[in-house]
Amino acid sequence: MRSIGVVLGCALWLTALGALADEADAHYQLAKTLRDEGRYEEALAEIDAAIAARPTYAQGHVTRGTILRRLERYEAALRAFDRGIQLEPKNGRAYGLAGAVLLRLDRPKQAITYLRKATELEPEHKNHWLNLGVAYRRLNHNDAAIAVYEKALKAHPNDPQLLNNLGVALRKARRYDQAIEAHERAVDADPYDPASARNLAIAYRGAARYKEAIPIYVKAIELGEGGPPDLLFDLASCYEKTGDTERAIDTFEAYIRAVKKSDPTAAERAERALANLKKK
């Protein structure tokens, strides 16, 4: 009789565990649905219920972090990702998400530790590489950023985002010809991306290749439906450098109109440049 009681006790215990697991999964799935619908507070309540039913639910803690991140509660999100990592140390996604949050918190040095681990565990996920390069760039470690993007491009050849970021890092290092090559490849890979066109134009201008920069600035402005007003200032400067005074004047005037209300100081600087130009 005693052995029968032990067996029944074990069976009831296993049944209870199974019920808790089912409950945790149900809350988890609902939390993801609510998160994807933008109902973040409701999603948070559901994921908390999932974790209460199964405290060692690693993916539950990671999902909790993604919800908190969307609520812009970054410190709490980081704690959730760290808990997920403790429970599942080889979860590359958790490391990558933690690194991304640390970038949001402007803590790039810490972010690098997480993002390097993420690239080791999930080298196929390009966002880990992109964010790792950004972390190095924020610390002004351009050479390290360049090395990261070049390594990532071996796994993701001709990816426009990686090429664009590589070009920016090369330009920051004043390696303009290489920056131009990277941005040209990015534009070839995605001809309608205004960021790639803008950065290619800036690289041409940095290399004092003003004639080549002009049509790219025009394209970047068109693609970006006007783009940042600074593009107009740079374009005007390129026209001036190539001796096209009439277009330079027209473009400086367009820039002044664009920034007069939002940035009066910049408008005044441009007005002085325009006055000097008209005297020539």
N, C-alpha and C positions, 0 to 999 in steps of 0.2 A: 504493500500500500504506500509505503514511504517513497519508493522509486517512482510510482505513478504520480505522486504529488510533486516530486522534483521535475518530472517531465512536463507536467501541466504548468508549473511555475515558469519553466524556461519558455514554453510555448507562448504563455501570456506576455512574458517580457519581450520576446521577439516580435509578437504582434503589436505591442505598444510602440516598439522602435520603428516598425514598418509604418504605423499610422503617423508617427511624428515626421518620418521621412516624406511621406505623401503630403502631409500638411506643409512642410517646408517647401517642397517643390511647387505646390499649388500657389503659395504666396509669392514665390520667386518668379514664376511665369507671369502672374498678374502684375507684379512690380515692373517687369520689363515692358509689358504692354502699356502700362500707365506712363512709364518714362518716355516711351517712344511717341506717346500722344501728347507729351508736354505737361502731364499732370504730376508734377514732381513731388509735391507734398503727399499726395495719395500714394505715389510709388514708394516714397520713403517709409510710410506707415506699413506698407505690405512687405517691404524687404526687411524691416525690423521684426515683423512677425515671423518671417522665414528664418531669420537668425536666432530668434528666441526659441523656435522649435528645433533648430539644429545649430548650436553655437559654433561648431567646427566647420561650418559650411563656407569653405574658402571662396567659392564663386559668388556666394551671397554677399560676403564682405566686399569683394571687388565691385559687384554691381551696386552695392550701397555707395561706394566711392564715386561711381559714375553719376549717380543721382545727386549726391552732394555737390559734385563739381558743377553740374548744371544749375544748381541753386547758388553757385558762387560761394559755397562754404568750403573753401579750399583746405584749410587746416584739418577740418573734420574729414574731408575726402582723403587727405594724405594718411590720416590715422587708419581709415578703412582699408586703403590699399596696403599699408604696412601689415595690417592684421591678415589680409589675404596672402601676403608673401610669407608670413610666419607659418601659416597653415599649409601653404603649397609653394615651397621655395623655388620651384622650377617654372613658375608661372610668369613667362616673359611679358605677357600683356599687363599684368599687375605692375611690374617694374616700369614698363613704358608709360603707363598712366600716371604712376607716382612721379616719374620724371617730368611729365608734361605739367602736372600740377605745381611742381617746384619751380618750373619756368614761369608759371603764372604768378607765383609768390616772389619772383625775382631772386631766386636762390640757385643760380646756374651751377655753382660749384658742387652743391649737393645733387643737383639734377644729373650731373655727369656720371656719378657713381651708379645711379639707377639705370640710366639710359645705356651705359656701356654694358651692363648686365642684360638689359633687354635685347640689345643687338647680338649678344652671344647666344641667348636662348631662342630668339626668333629673328634670325638674320633676313628672313624673307619679308618682314614687315618694314616697309620703307619709312613709315612715320617715326620709328625709333631712330633711324639714321638722320632724318631731317631734324628732329628735335635735338639730337646729340650735337649736330653741327651748329645749331642755333645756340646751344649752351656754351660751346667753345667760343663762338663769335662774340657773345655777350661779355666774355672775359677777355676779349681782344686776343684770343689765341687763334689767329687766322690760319697758321700753318696746320694746327691740329684739326681745325674745321675742314680745311682743304683735303687733308688725308682721309677724314671720315667720308666726305662726299665722293672722293675718288674710289674708295673701297666699296661704298654702297652702289656706285654705278657699275661695278663688276657684276653685281647680282641683279641690278635693274638698269640695263643699258638704255641710253637715250630717254630716260625718264625726265620730262621737262622740269619738274619741281627740283629734282636733285641737280640738274644742270644749271638751272637758274640760281640756286643757292650757292653752287660751286663758283659760278661767275661772280656773284657778289663778294664772296670771300677772296677770290683772286683780285678783284678790283680794290678791295680794302688793303690788300698787300701790295698794291700798285703794280700788279702783273697784268697790265692792260691788254696786251695782245692775247694772252691766254684767257682772260676774262671774256674778251670779245668772242673768241672761239666757242667757249662754253655757252654764252648767251645765244650765239647764232644757232648752235645745235638745239637749244631749248626752243627757239622760235620755229625752227624747222619741225620739231616734234609737236608743237602746239602753236600754229600760226595765229590763233585768235586770242592768245593770252596777253592782256595788256601789261601785266607785270614783267613778263619776259621781254616784250618790246621796249618797255620803259628802261629796264636795266641794260639792255643792249645799247640804247641811245646814250645812256649815262656813261657807259664804258667807252664808246666812241669819243664822246666829248672829253673824258678823262685822258684819252690817248691823243688829244688834239687833232682828231680826225673829224673836223667839223662838217665838211661836205657830206660825209657818209652818215653822220649823226642826224642831219636835218630830216631826211625822209622817214627815219625810224621814229623820231620824235613825233612827226605828223601822224604816223600810223598808231603810235601809242595813245595819242590824244583822241584819235577817232575810235579806237577800240575801247578805251575807257570812258567814252561819252564825255570827253572834256578832261578827265583825269585830274590829278592834283594840279593846282595853279602853278606850282614850281616848274612844271614841264614847259609852260609858256615862257617863263623867265629864261630857262635853259635854251629853249628854241630861239628866242630873241637874241640871246648871246651868240649862238651859232651863226645866225644870219649876220650879225655884226662882224663876227670874225672872218666871214667869207666875203665881206664887202657888200652884202645885199642890204643897204641901209633902209630902203623903203619897207621891205618886209620886217626888218628889225624894229622899226618904229611902230608899225601896225601891231606887231606881236607884243611889244612892251606895253602898248596902250591897252591891248586885250588883257594882259596880266594885271595891270593897274585896276581895270574895271572889276576883275575877278576877286581881288583881295582888298579893295578899298575899305569895305565895311568890316571884314573879318580880321584883317591884319594891317591897320593903318601905317605902322612903322615900315613894313615891307613895301607898301605902296609908295611911301615917301622915298625910299631908297631907289625904287624903280623910276620914279619921276625924275630924280637927279640924274640917273643913268640916261634916261630919255632926253633930258635937256642937253646933256653933254653930246649925245649922239647927233642932235639936231644942229649943234654948232659946227659939226664937221663939214 
